[in-house]
Amino acid sequence: MQSGRSVPDLSLGEVLLRVVLAGVLGGAIGAEREIREREAGLRTHMLVAVGAALFTLVSAYGWGDFHFSQKSGVTYDPTRIAAQIVTGIGFLGAGAIIRQGLAVRGLTTAASLWVVAAIGLAAGAGYYSGAIITTVVVLVSLWPLRIVAHRLFTRIRPPGEQRLEVDLRPNESPAILIGALERVGGVVHAFELEDARDRRRVLLDVRLPSAQPQSVTAELMRLEPVLGVRWTD
């Protein structure tokens, strides 16, 4: 039976490296969110990553003045605090998810906060390769993969269905667009919401059995909350 143990010390330089690396990797993902004008951007992602790294450091290295032994009943488990990061980040991610009618937005931002916490935990634990590789994979999935997926789904879209992008004023409901499209004979099969600071973009998959795109554009532009309308390939 082990009579006692001590928590290993970590040099100031190593602490600085782990915390800074967590901030840089989290900030890289946050910058992508900031460029796309999402609610949680550069600073939020950096704070989550740095906080997760510090929790991990405290959990593993913050108890050097304590004596641990199975005989005394005082045991040492460096995963206890770090494990609560997974639970805690769930509350923060839930705050980024908003449901409006049939649409749910903020899922990608919530997922990016969740994975940034994991990156911060890995950096705090000294698992640098895992943290860096995960950051690269996340950036690829958020940017290039999104473009590839959009082009792929555009090609397999049912015949006669077109993609319509409409910019609304912030916090406006897309219901006004659906009603206008139905009045001119359009059929909406699906729609997505993308919120920015100064506008709300609505992406609609529309079929026009009895209307022309030009007449639909003119009808939508008459609506007071509409800032812009365009058809995409």
Sequence and secondary structure as in RCSB ss.txt:
>XXXX:A:sequence
MQSGRSVPDLSLGEVLLRVVLAGVLGGAIGAEREIREREAGLRTHMLVAVGAALFTLVSAYGWGDFHFSQKSGVT
YDPTRIAAQIVTGIGFLGAGAIIRQGLAVRGLTTAASLWVVAAIGLAAGAGYYSGAIITTVVVLVSLWPLRIVAH
RLFTRIRPPGEQRLEVDLRPNESPAILIGALERVGGVVHAFELEDARDRRRVLLDVRLPSAQPQSVTAELMRLEP
VLGVRWTD
>XXXX:A:secstr
    B      HHHHHHHHHHHHHHHHHHHHHHHHTT SS HHHHHHHHHHHHHHHHHHHHTTTTS BBTTTTB 
  THHHHHHHHHHHHHHHHHH EEETTEEE HHHHHHHHHHHHHHHHHHTT HHHHHHHHHHHHHHHTHHHHHHH
HHHHHTS TTEEEEEEEE TT  THHHHHHHHHTT EEEEEEEEE SS EEEEEEEE SS  HHHHHHHHHTSTT
EEEEEEE 
